[in-house]
Structure formats: structure tokens, C-alpha cells
Amino acid sequence: MTTQDLHRPLLDSLTFASARAQAEALADGRVSAVDLLEHVLERINRFDNDINAVVARNDEGARAAAREADAALARGERRPLLGVPITVKESFDVAGFVTSSGNPDFANNVAAQDSLAVAALRGAGAVIVGKSNVPLALADLQSYNLIYGVSNNPWDLARTPGGSSGGSAAALAAGYVALELGTDIGGSIRIPAHFNGVYGHKPTAGLVAMRGTSVPSGRLADRDLSVAGPLARTASDLELALDLLLNLEPLAAKAWKATLPPARHANLKDFRVLVIDQWPGSARSLHEALVVERVVERLRTQGVKVTRPSELPAGLLPDLTQSHRVYRSLLGSSLATPPALSKAAQKRLETLAPDDHSADAAWLRAPTLRHSDWLKDNEIRVSLRHQWERLFETFDLVVTPVAPLPAFRHNHSEPKDARTYPVEFEDGTREVRFLDLFHWAGLPVLPGLPATSFPVGLDDDGLPVSAQAVGPYLEDRTTIAFAALLEEVYGGFIAPPGYDADLTAGASRP
């Protein structure tokens, strides 16, 4: 009988535990890093043929790291993640692993060293098990590509786990690892977290170093609007990881250090919350109504003051329509070599009226935006950031949906911008365009605000649903604390059926 067999009940109890709980079990000597890793590898071997979340592994390298962690623990060393197995999004450089972002052109792009964020987690003692799947160029709400294939949602294999950190969220939900590292520019942390029922945090812009992310490996330039941040099964693990990811950029460290303010409140009843559940000019989906009404009911039960936009004085809430137009403009112009427009999109661009200032027009013009026009949009971004700061003098948080729908069925039709998705409204089901799924996701991205996606249970179809808490600039601890307090009262992550912690159970998968 192996030590892993002897410790089976404890290992099973740690399957869906937090990274903190796993680290405590390791530090207390209740389990070894080697046995915990082997448990993780067994789960991946058992379930990942169906899910396809962890698409690159180095089992022997992970085993060596686990043995080193056990030796360090035996010497009395204590680090926040010492011996804890984790996976990271494929677009992060991990020494010895390919970084491709799902692009076959980079299928042999082996990283020589860890990205700054991965190095920080490894330095905290994490055992890197492997890398999780992404969409091509990280540019989709589905995670599939020609190198690694299609990732599926553990709650329903016919549905996507989301993107671009889709493999990350699926690995958490399936009970492989307790902590993941993702990136977010259009909801790429928060939407997969929502689709899989886990927690995800988009940090304040600029807090987490992006060096060593995406392709080619080792690039130094940060993409505008993009951030790196953690995904986990508990809110407290988000803060644990965020603390490890601060102050990593060597150039900045020569002169300054980010010290985030504490959460504004320690009790739910003290939060002042603005709730928005309908995007201007759009009908409210049944999913948006379900998510927000569930959150509002919970908040009011706890004595939280909840305010709706209709109750605000004129001009206090930033113009969301203008904000989304500028977001689309700066997002679409954030790459030096943007992907080519589809033929249909190119035709629409050629027929745009000069006075068309819609979000759609901004998206079409963005890849060829003149620098002077970019500067004008950037000035609006800065102005909006100050408008949000004024709003947060009155409120501590803004709570919104994450997306207008839960995890949807796989749809790989081309071109991507012509895809539509069925969304339920009071007057029936309508097909909603791909580009219209990003209003909520983009809301905190343009002003660079922190946003935490947190689960609020299941919908009538048994799929996970989540809301997001958007907070003041650099007040990441406030959004995470809010999610943690709700979790304490109402629970949070729910394990999907069929992914029992007990590997000896013969459970069927969805």
C-alpha cells in the first residue's frame, strides 16, 4: 500500500479545498507534496480526456518540484504555496514549456524562463503541474485551437468553459488544482469564472507585471488594457495570490512599491452598493435579472443599502454608452499587428458614415485608428476614471452581471464576428451577436478598475451563475472582501456533479 493510499481520505477532502487549506495541510505534515501532486495527476488522467483543460504537462518536472517542496517543508520552511499544485494559462511563459497562445505559428516557441507572474508563484512554493487551454490568440469566449483542441465545461461537456482563460476555470471546477493564473482584457478571467462557478479577479490596471505573457516569449511590451490575475475556488485565495503578484517589475521596484489600501469594510451591512442590471439601450435578459435579483435579495437580507441607477442624481454615473465606445476603440487598437477584418466587416467599414460614433463603428475603425484619434479616446478614458472615483465617494462597489447569459453551447462557426448566441428575454429568445456579449465585461476594463467575479449559485438549467463587484481604482481588497463576506454567509463554489473527490467512486459525468 502506498502512502497515497494511506492518505486517500485526506487527499479526497483536499480535492475541492482552497489553496490556503492545502498549504496548511502540507505545513502541518498531514499530507506530502508528492502525494498531493499524484492525486492531482490522477484526477487529470481520469477526467481530462473529456474536459481537455490542462493541455501541456511535465509530470516528471512537477514530481521533482514536489520532492523539493517536501524537503523544504521538512527543513521547517514555510511559504504561502509551498507544495501546492497549480496550473497556469498557456499564454504565460513557463520555463521549458511552449507558449503559443493557441497559434500553430508558435507551436515550437519554448520559453527559456518563467514569466514574472509565474516566477512569483513558483517562488512562493507552488508546484507547476502544467498549462491550461486558451482560444487562438486569446481572442474568443471559447477555448479551442488547432494545437490543443477544444476545452469543455465540466458542468456540461457540450458547452464552453469560456475564454480566454477557459482551461483555467475548468481546471478549478473539475477539482484539479485550487489556484490558477489568467489574463483579462475583455472578461477573460471573469467570464470563464462565471461559466464554471469559480472566483476570478481582474486587478487594477498596471498592478501585476505582464512581462513574459503571450507570444513571442519574453516580450517586454504590455498590451494596453490587459491585466493578469488569479482564479480560484474561494475569494480568500484571490487575495493570497494577488499579494504574491504585486511589485514584480524590476524597473518599477527601483523607485516605488504598491501598497494596496485595506478593504473599506469588514461587515457586509456597511457596504454601500450600486446595482446595475440593464445596459443602456438594451433589454434586460432573464439571466441578468436572475443574477442581480439574487444578489440584491441576499444583500438586503444582510442589511446592505442597495441603490439603483434610477435613484442617482444626474451625472453621477459615468456615461456607459460613451465608455463602451471608447473601450471598443482602444481594445481594437491595442495590437501593433491586429488580425484582419472579415470580408463582411471590411465592407461595413467602407460604408460607415463619417458621423457614425457608435461602438460598432469604433470597433471597425480601431485597427487603423489615427494616433491623434487614439489620444482623444485616451483623454476620455482618463476623464472616465476620475468620474468613477467621484462615484466611489458615494458608493463602495458597483455590482453587475458578468455576461448576459450562462455558459453556451460550442459554436465554432466562422467568421467569429458573425456568430450569434441564444439569449432569453421576457418576450422570448433572441439571437445576440458575439460583439454584444462584452458590455459588462468591458465596463471596468477601460478605466482600469478592479473587478471580482463571484458565484451566486445555479440557474434553472443547473448551470453556474455569477455577478461581478467593481471597485475603486487600486482598491482591489474591497471587491475581494465583499465576495468573501458573501461566500461566508451564502457559500460560493459548488462542485459540478460527476467529479467526486473520491477517485474510487464510479460517478458518471455530465
C-alpha positions in Angstrom: 0.0 0.0 0.0 1.4 3.4 -1.0 1.4 6.5 1.2 -1.1 8.0 -1.2 -3.5 5.1 -0.5 -3.0 5.6 3.3 -3.8 9.3 2.9 -6.7 8.8 0.5 -9.4 10.2 2.7 -7.4 13.3 3.4 -6.5 13.7 -0.2 -10.1 13.4 -1.2 -11.0 16.0 1.4 -8.4 18.4 -0.2 -9.7 17.9 -3.8 -12.0 20.9 -3.7 -10.3 22.7 -0.8 -8.7 26.1 -1.1 -5.1 26.7 -1.8 -4.8 28.0 1.8 -6.2 24.8 3.2 -3.9 22.7 1.0 -0.9 24.7 2.1 -1.9 24.3 5.8 -2.2 20.5 5.4 1.2 20.4 3.8 2.8 22.7 6.5 1.2 20.6 9.3 2.6 17.4 7.8 -0.8 15.8 7.3 0.0 15.2 3.6 3.1 15.3 1.5 3.5 17.4 -1.6 4.4 14.3 -3.6 1.1 12.6 -2.6 -1.0 15.7 -3.3 0.6 16.0 -6.7 0.0 12.4 -7.5 -3.7 12.9 -6.5 -3.9 15.8 -8.9 -2.3 13.9 -11.7 -4.8 11.0 -11.2 -7.7 13.4 -11.5 -6.3 14.9 -14.6 -5.8 11.5 -16.1 -9.3 10.4 -15.2 -11.3 13.4 -16.3 -9.3 15.5 -18.8 -9.8 13.3 -21.8 -13.4 14.7 -21.7 -12.6 18.3 -20.5 -9.3 18.9 -22.1 -8.4 21.8 -19.7 -4.7 21.0 -18.9 -3.1 20.7 -22.4 0.6 20.8 -21.5 2.2 18.8 -18.7 5.7 17.9 -17.4 4.8 15.2 -14.8 8.4 14.4 -14.0 9.3 18.1 -13.6 6.3 18.5 -11.3 7.3 15.5 -9.3 10.8 16.8 -8.8 9.4 20.1 -7.6 7.1 18.3 -5.2 10.0 16.4 -3.8 11.9 19.7 -3.3 8.8 21.1 -1.6 8.7 18.2 0.8 12.4 18.6 1.6 11.9 22.3 2.3 8.9 21.6 4.5 10.9 19.0 6.4 13.6 21.7 7.0 10.9 23.9 8.5 10.5 26.3 5.6 7.1 27.9 5.3 5.9 29.8 2.2 2.3 30.7 1.2 2.1 28.0 -1.5 4.8 25.6 -0.6 4.0 22.3 -2.2 0.6 23.4 -3.6 -0.1 22.2 -7.2 -1.3 24.8 -9.6 -1.7 25.3 -13.4 -1.3 28.5 -15.4 -2.9 29.8 -18.6 -1.0 28.7 -21.7 -0.1 32.2 -22.6 2.2 32.6 -19.6 5.9 31.7 -20.1 6.9 28.7 -18.0 10.5 27.6 -18.5 10.7 24.5 -20.7 7.1 24.8 -21.9 5.8 26.0 -25.2 4.0 29.4 -25.2 1.8 29.5 -28.3 -1.5 31.3 -27.4 -3.0 28.5 -29.5 -1.3 29.7 -32.6 0.4 27.0 -34.7 3.0 29.5 -35.8 4.3 29.4 -32.3 4.0 25.7 -31.7 7.7 25.4 -31.1 8.1 28.6 -29.1 9.7 27.1 -25.9 10.1 29.6 -23.1 13.6 29.9 -21.6 12.4 31.2 -18.3 9.2 31.9 -16.3 7.2 35.0 -16.8 7.4 37.3 -13.8 4.0 36.2 -12.5 4.8 32.5 -12.8 8.2 33.0 -11.1 6.4 34.8 -8.2 4.0 31.9 -7.6 6.8 29.3 -8.0 8.9 31.4 -5.6 6.0 31.1 -3.1 6.4 27.3 -3.4 3.8 26.4 -5.9 4.3 23.2 -7.9 3.6 24.0 -11.6 1.6 21.0 -12.9 1.1 22.3 -16.4 -0.6 24.8 -18.6 -4.3 25.3 -19.4 -6.0 25.8 -22.7 -6.9 29.1 -24.5 -8.5 30.2 -27.7 -6.4 31.2 -30.7 -4.6 34.5 -29.9 -6.7 34.7 -26.6 -9.5 36.2 -28.7 -12.7 34.3 -28.0 -15.1 33.3 -25.3 -14.4 29.7 -26.2 -11.1 27.9 -25.6 -10.1 25.9 -28.7 -7.3 25.9 -31.2 -5.6 23.8 -33.7 -2.7 22.8 -31.4 -4.6 21.6 -28.3 -8.2 21.1 -29.5 -11.4 22.0 -27.7 -11.9 22.5 -24.0 -15.3 21.6 -22.5 -17.2 22.8 -19.4 -17.3 20.3 -16.5 -20.9 21.3 -15.9 -21.9 20.3 -19.4 -19.4 18.9 -21.9 -21.5 20.3 -24.8 -20.8 23.8 -23.5 -17.7 26.0 -23.5 -15.8 26.8 -20.3 -15.3 30.3 -21.7 -12.3 32.1 -22.8 -9.7 33.2 -22.9 -8.9 31.7 -19.5 -11.3 28.8 -20.2 -9.0 26.0 -19.4 -8.0 27.7 -16.2 -11.6 27.9 -14.9 -12.4 24.4 -16.0 -9.3 23.0 -14.2 -10.5 24.6 -11.0 -14.1 23.5 -11.3 -13.1 19.9 -12.0 -11.0 19.7 -8.9 -7.6 19.5 -10.5 -6.0 22.5 -8.8 -7.0 25.2 -6.3 -5.4 28.2 -7.9 -4.9 29.4 -11.5 -3.3 32.3 -13.2 -5.1 34.1 -16.1 -5.3 37.3 -18.0 -8.2 39.6 -18.7 -8.8 42.3 -21.4 -12.4 41.5 -22.3 -13.6 39.4 -19.4 -11.1 36.6 -20.0 -10.8 35.9 -16.2 -14.3 36.9 -15.1 -16.4 35.2 -17.9 -14.8 31.8 -17.6 -15.1 32.1 -13.8 -18.8 32.8 -14.3 -19.3 30.0 -16.7 -17.7 27.4 -14.3 -18.8 28.7 -11.0 -15.5 29.8 -9.6 -13.9 33.1 -8.4 -11.9 35.4 -10.7 -10.2 38.7 -10.1 -9.3 41.3 -12.7 -6.8 43.5 -10.8 -6.5 47.3 -11.2 -4.6 48.0 -14.4 -0.8 48.0 -14.0 -0.7 46.2 -10.7 0.5 42.8 -12.0 3.6 42.6 -14.3 2.7 41.2 -17.7 6.3 40.5 -18.8 6.5 37.0 -20.3 2.9 36.7 -21.3 1.7 35.8 -24.8 3.9 35.4 -27.9 6.7 35.6 -28.7 8.1 34.5 -25.4 9.9 37.1 -23.3 8.3 40.2 -24.9 8.6 43.3 -22.8 5.8 45.4 -24.0 2.5 45.4 -22.1 -0.7 45.3 -24.2 -2.9 48.3 -23.4 -5.9 47.3 -21.2 -4.7 43.8 -20.5 -4.1 42.6 -16.9 -3.0 39.3 -15.2 -4.8 38.0 -12.2 -5.9 34.9 -10.2 -8.8 32.4 -10.5 -9.6 30.2 -7.5 -12.4 28.4 -5.8 -12.5 30.8 -2.8 -12.4 34.6 -2.6 -9.6 34.4 0.1 -7.3 32.6 -2.4 -7.7 35.5 -4.8 -6.2 37.8 -2.2 -3.5 35.3 -1.3 -2.4 35.2 -5.0 -2.8 38.9 -5.6 -0.4 39.7 -2.7 2.2 37.4 -4.3 1.7 39.1 -7.7 2.4 42.6 -6.6 5.6 44.6 -7.2 7.2 42.2 -9.6 8.5 44.6 -12.3 12.2 45.2 -11.6 12.3 48.6 -13.2 9.5 49.9 -11.1 10.8 48.3 -8.0 13.8 50.6 -8.1 11.6 53.6 -7.1 8.2 52.6 -5.8 6.2 49.8 -4.3 2.4 49.3 -4.5 0.7 49.1 -1.1 -3.0 48.5 -1.5 -5.4 50.1 0.9 -7.4 47.7 3.1 -10.9 46.7 2.3 -13.3 49.6 3.1 -15.5 47.4 5.3 -15.3 44.2 7.3 -19.1 43.7 7.5 -21.5 43.3 4.7 -24.1 45.6 6.2 -21.6 48.5 5.9 -21.2 48.4 2.2 -22.9 51.0 0.0 -23.7 49.2 -3.2 -24.9 50.4 -6.6 -26.5 47.7 -8.6 -26.9 47.9 -12.4 -28.7 45.1 -14.3 -29.6 46.6 -17.6 -27.3 48.1 -20.2 -28.4 51.4 -21.6 -30.3 50.9 -24.8 -30.6 47.2 -24.3 -33.3 44.9 -22.9 -32.5 43.1 -19.7 -32.1 39.4 -20.3 -33.7 36.9 -17.9 -30.2 35.8 -16.9 -29.2 39.3 -16.0 -32.4 39.7 -14.0 -31.8 36.4 -12.2 -28.2 37.1 -11.2 -28.8 40.6 -9.9 -32.1 39.9 -8.2 -30.4 37.0 -6.3 -27.6 39.3 -5.2 -29.9 42.1 -4.2 -32.1 39.7 -2.1 -29.0 38.5 -0.3 -27.7 42.0 0.3 -30.9 43.4 1.6 -31.3 40.3 3.9 -27.9 41.3 5.4 -28.9 44.9 5.8 -26.9 46.3 2.9 -28.0 49.6 1.4 -28.7 48.9 -2.3 -29.2 51.6 -4.8 -30.4 51.5 -8.5 -29.2 53.9 -11.2 -32.7 55.5 -11.4 -32.2 56.8 -7.9 -28.9 58.6 -8.7 -28.6 62.3 -9.3 -28.0 63.2 -12.9 -24.3 63.0 -14.0 -23.1 60.9 -11.1 -22.9 57.6 -13.1 -20.4 57.8 -15.9 -21.9 57.5 -19.4 -21.8 53.8 -20.0 -22.6 54.1 -23.7 -19.7 56.5 -24.3 -17.5 54.3 -22.2 -18.2 51.2 -24.2 -17.5 53.1 -27.5 -14.1 54.2 -26.2 -13.4 50.7 -24.8 -14.1 49.1 -28.2 -11.8 51.7 -29.8 -8.9 51.2 -27.5 -9.3 47.5 -27.4 -9.3 47.2 -31.2 -6.2 49.4 -31.5 -4.2 47.7 -28.7 -2.2 45.4 -31.0 0.6 46.6 -33.3 -0.4 43.9 -35.8 -4.2 43.4 -35.4 -6.0 40.5 -37.1 -7.5 41.3 -40.4 -11.2 42.2 -40.5 -13.5 39.7 -42.1 -14.8 40.5 -45.5 -18.2 41.4 -44.2 -16.6 43.7 -41.5 -14.4 45.3 -44.1 -17.4 46.0 -46.2 -19.2 47.6 -43.3 -16.1 49.7 -42.5 -16.1 51.1 -46.1 -19.7 52.2 -45.9 -19.5 53.8 -42.4 -20.8 57.4 -42.3 -18.3 59.9 -41.0 -20.6 60.9 -38.2 -21.2 57.3 -37.0 -19.9 57.4 -33.5 -21.4 54.1 -32.4 -19.5 51.3 -30.6 -19.7 49.2 -33.7 -18.1 51.9 -35.8 -15.4 52.4 -33.2 -14.6 48.6 -33.4 -14.4 48.7 -37.2 -12.1 51.8 -37.2 -9.9 50.7 -34.3 -7.3 48.6 -36.2 -6.4 51.7 -38.4 -7.1 54.4 -35.8 -5.0 57.5 -36.3 -2.8 58.3 -33.3 -4.5 61.7 -32.8 -7.8 59.9 -32.5 -6.3 57.4 -30.1 -5.1 60.3 -27.9 -8.6 61.8 -27.8 -10.0 58.5 -26.7 -7.3 58.1 -24.1 -8.2 61.5 -22.7 -11.8 60.3 -22.4 -10.5 57.2 -20.6 -8.7 59.3 -18.0 -11.7 61.5 -17.6 -13.9 58.5 -17.0 -11.5 57.2 -14.4 -12.0 60.4 -12.4 -15.7 60.2 -12.9 -15.7 56.7 -11.4 -13.6 58.0 -8.5 -16.3 60.6 -7.7 -19.0 57.9 -7.9 -17.0 55.8 -5.3 -17.2 58.7 -2.9 -20.9 57.8 -2.6 -20.6 54.0 -3.1 -18.2 51.4 -2.2 -19.0 49.0 -5.0 -20.9 48.6 -8.2 -22.4 45.1 -8.8 -23.4 44.0 -12.3 -23.9 40.8 -14.2 -20.7 39.3 -15.8 -22.4 38.4 -19.1 -26.0 38.3 -20.5 -26.1 34.5 -20.5 -24.5 31.5 -18.8 -22.1 29.0 -20.5 -23.3 28.5 -24.0 -23.1 25.5 -26.3 -20.0 25.2 -28.5 -20.2 27.4 -31.6 -17.1 27.4 -33.9 -18.7 28.9 -37.0 -16.7 31.4 -39.0 -16.3 34.3 -39.2 -16.3 34.8 -35.4 -17.9 38.2 -35.5 -20.9 36.8 -37.4 -21.7 34.3 -34.6 -24.9 34.7 -32.6 -26.0 33.1 -29.3 -29.5 32.5 -28.0 -30.3 34.7 -25.0 -33.7 34.6 -23.2 -35.6 37.8 -22.6 -39.1 38.5 -21.2 -40.6 38.5 -24.7 -38.8 35.3 -25.8 -35.4 34.1 -27.1 -33.3 36.2 -29.4 -30.0 35.7 -31.1 -27.4 38.1 -29.7 -24.2 38.9 -31.6 -20.8 37.9 -30.4 -19.8 41.6 -30.0 -22.8 42.3 -27.8 -21.7 39.9 -25.1 -19.0 42.2 -23.7 -20.8 45.2 -22.2 -20.4 44.1 -18.6 -17.0 42.6 -19.1 -15.7 45.8 -20.6 -17.2 48.2 -18.0 -14.2 48.0 -15.5 -11.5 47.4 -18.2 -11.5 50.9 -19.8 -11.0 52.9 -16.5 -8.7 50.1 -15.2 -10.8 49.3 -12.2 -10.6 46.1 -10.1 -13.4 43.6 -10.6 -14.2 40.3 -8.8 -16.4 37.7 -10.3 -18.2 35.6 -7.6 -20.6 32.7 -7.9 -24.2 33.0 -6.7 -25.5 29.5 -7.3 -27.1 27.8 -10.2 -29.8 28.7 -12.7 -32.9 26.7 -13.6 -30.8 24.6 -16.0 -28.3 23.7 -13.3 -25.6 26.0 -14.7 -23.4 28.2 -12.6 -24.2 31.9 -12.5 -22.1 34.8 -11.2 -22.1 38.5 -10.6 -19.1 40.9 -10.5 -18.2 43.5 -8.0 -16.4 46.5 -9.5 -14.5 48.7 -7.1 -12.5 51.9 -6.8 -9.1 52.3 -8.5 -6.4 50.4 -6.6 -9.0 49.2 -4.0 -8.8 45.5 -5.1 -9.1 44.3 -1.5 -12.6 45.9 -1.3 -14.1 43.8 -4.1 -12.4 40.6 -2.9 -13.5 41.2 0.7 -17.1 41.8 -0.5 -17.1 38.5 -2.4 -15.5 36.7 0.7 -18.2 38.1 3.0 -21.0 36.9 0.7 -19.3 33.5 0.5 -19.1 33.3 4.3 -22.9 33.7 4.6 -24.2 32.0 1.4 -21.5 29.7 0.2 -19.7 30.1 -3.1 -18.2 27.4 -5.3 -20.2 24.3 -5.9 -18.5 21.2 -7.3 -20.1 20.0 -10.6 -21.9 16.6 -10.4 -19.8 13.6 -11.5 -16.5 15.0 -10.4 -16.5 13.4 -7.0 -13.5 14.0 -4.7 -13.3 10.2 -4.2 -11.4 8.7 -7.1 -12.7 5.3 -6.3 -16.3 6.4 -6.8 -17.8 5.3 -10.1 -19.7 8.5 -10.7 -20.9 9.3 -14.2 -20.0 12.7 -15.7 -22.4 15.1 -17.3 
